[in-house]
Amino acid sequence: MNSTLLLNIARFLLLLAAQILIFNEMDFYGYVNPYPYILFILLYPVNGNKSGLLLASFLLGIVMDMFCDSGGVHATACVVLAYVRPTFFKFSFGVSYEYQTVRINDKLTPERFSFLLISVLTHHIILFLLEIFKFSFILNILLRTLLSSVFTLILCIIIIYIFKPSNKR
């Protein structure tokens, strides 16, 4: 096994465990629910296996659904995020994405921030739309999406910088 695969397995397990044990217990007034487990999808290598990412995203989401008793909304949101991720890369990074020189866990730039923001918003809007699934609650869905996205984005940035690999050798 190469080190990238081991790193991805460790990231998968750690983010999932942190989400289930810590972040699922956070619920601020019913509107703010952090979901930093999506960092696994966002930090997956750009040149990694696309089918592997889709499968891992489904597994990540289905395990979340089992622990949250949510009937598949996490799996759907994760798979959609993994599927549209290359489009978000292309939108945020342009040509440098095609040459696979992008690393999300480097210094926070406007391109990286826009990628994280678009990804988190997409995941959350799909998650809350499917979870509530009633047009009469559209303001509730939008408010939950906005507040949870802000909190998740802040947590993701903090987690990225806490576990950022050092460049010292």
FENNORRA-V463775 format. One record per helix or strand of 2 or more residues. SS is the DSSP state (alpha for helix, beta for strand). FROM is the first residue (numbers start at 1). TO is the last residue. Records with the same first field share a line. If there is no record, write none. Layout:
# FENNORRA-V463775
SS: FROM-TO + FROM-TO
This chain:
# FENNORRA-V463775
alpha: 3-21 + 23-25 + 36-43 + 50-68 + 73-93 + 95-98 + 110-132 + 135-162
